């Protein structure tokens, strides 16, 4: 019987679901040692805004169908790419 292949994904949740349902010893022939980290974690940043500015960001985000953090992230990435 052929065992399934280890998923090629960067989703920690998907990998966790896979390994919850499988045994590592069934995949020894597919394993390889890596020297670098496989998953990169985002670095959270905290910003402080006056209430009126925070409300404006929330309104703009809501009108675009995204959360305020996603909107701010998009703005930051746009500025980084422009510089």
Long-range contacts (C-beta under 8 A, 24 or more apart in sequence): 3-27, 5-30, 6-30, 6-31, 10-38, 10-39, 12-39, 47-72
